[in-house]
Amino acid sequence: MKQIVIVLFLALVIAPGCVSISDVKKWRKEDKFLLKSFGALCVADGLQTHSDWDSSRKELNPLVKNDTSMLAFGASSFYLTTLLADKYPKQRTGILFLANLVETFVVFRNHNHGVRIKFHK
């Protein structure tokens, strides 16, 4: 569990660096907040999925088969969202809002189906 949190945290810290931290620093305050909230939701989704591996529930995302693919998918979705938001500054707020909306739905749906973040076994 500790390893998953560390890897997710590092992915969220490194991914914006691929776009360029200096570019993100130039973003409006609202867009920075949306990017951070999207990152937090990605981490919550990843932790929910990891916590639920041993249950009988099936992961709905066909690309996620194990912890490694979950981390790769989460990091790449965060990176691509950051890249798109940086590339299209006029649509940045909309892109980040939509990403937050989708990820909020996923986390909420997981929670409603009993998928919780477990901090112990």
C-alpha positions in Angstrom: 0.0 0.0 0.0 2.8 2.4 1.0 4.5 1.7 -2.4 1.3 2.5 -4.3 0.9 5.8 -2.6 4.6 6.7 -3.2 4.4 5.8 -6.9 1.1 7.7 -7.4 2.5 10.7 -5.6 5.7 10.7 -7.7 3.7 10.3 -10.9 1.6 13.3 -10.0 4.7 15.3 -9.2 6.7 14.3 -12.3 3.9 14.4 -14.9 3.5 18.2 -14.8 7.3 18.5 -15.1 7.0 16.8 -18.5 4.9 19.7 -19.6 7.1 22.2 -17.8 6.6 23.5 -14.4 7.3 27.0 -15.6 4.3 26.7 -18.0 2.0 25.5 -15.2 3.2 28.4 -13.0 1.8 30.8 -15.6 -1.6 29.2 -15.5 -4.5 31.0 -13.8 -5.1 30.3 -10.1 -8.4 28.5 -10.9 -6.7 26.2 -13.5 -3.9 25.3 -11.0 -6.6 24.4 -8.5 -8.5 22.2 -11.1 -5.2 20.4 -12.0 -4.5 19.7 -8.3 -8.0 18.5 -7.6 -7.9 16.2 -10.7 -4.6 14.8 -9.4 -6.1 14.1 -6.0 -9.1 12.4 -7.6 -6.8 10.3 -9.7 -5.0 9.2 -6.5 -8.3 8.4 -4.8 -9.4 6.3 -7.8 -6.1 4.5 -7.8 -6.3 3.7 -4.1 -9.9 2.6 -4.3 -9.0 0.2 -7.2 -5.9 -1.1 -5.3 -7.9 -1.6 -2.2 -10.5 -3.7 -4.1 -8.2 -6.1 -6.0 -9.0 -9.0 -3.8 -12.8 -8.7 -4.0 -15.1 -10.3 -6.4 -15.9 -7.0 -8.2 -14.6 -6.6 -11.7 -12.6 -3.5 -12.7 -14.7 -1.8 -15.4 -11.6 -0.3 -17.2 -10.4 -3.0 -19.6 -6.9 -1.5 -19.6 -6.4 -2.0 -15.9 -5.5 -5.6 -15.0 -3.0 -5.2 -12.1 -1.3 -2.6 -10.0 1.3 -1.8 -12.7 -1.3 -1.2 -15.4 -3.4 0.8 -12.9 -0.4 3.1 -12.1 0.5 3.4 -15.8 -3.1 4.3 -16.7 -3.5 6.8 -13.9 -0.2 8.5 -14.6 -0.8 8.6 -18.3 -4.3 10.0 -18.0 -3.0 12.7 -15.6 -0.1 13.5 -18.0 -2.3 13.7 -21.1 -4.9 15.9 -19.3 -2.0 18.2 -18.3 -0.6 18.2 -21.8 -3.9 19.0 -23.4 -4.6 21.8 -20.9 -1.2 23.3 -21.6 -1.5 23.0 -25.4 -5.0 24.6 -25.6 -4.9 27.5 -23.1 -8.3 28.9 -24.3 -10.0 25.6 -23.5 -7.8 24.9 -20.4 -10.5 25.5 -17.8 -13.0 23.4 -19.7 -10.6 20.5 -20.2 -9.7 20.5 -16.5 -13.3 20.9 -15.4 -14.4 18.0 -17.6 -11.5 15.8 -16.4 -12.5 16.6 -12.8 -16.2 15.8 -13.6 -15.4 12.4 -15.1 -12.9 11.5 -12.3 -15.4 12.6 -9.6 -18.1 10.4 -11.2 -15.7 7.4 -11.1 -14.7 7.9 -7.5 -18.3 8.5 -6.4 -19.5 5.4 -8.4 -16.7 3.3 -6.7 -17.7 4.6 -3.3 -21.4 3.9 -3.9 -20.5 0.3 -4.9 -18.7 -0.3 -1.7 -15.1 0.3 -3.0 -13.3 2.1 -0.2 -9.7 3.1 0.4 -8.3 0.6 2.9 -5.3 1.7 4.9 -4.9 -1.8 6.5 -5.7 -5.4 5.8 
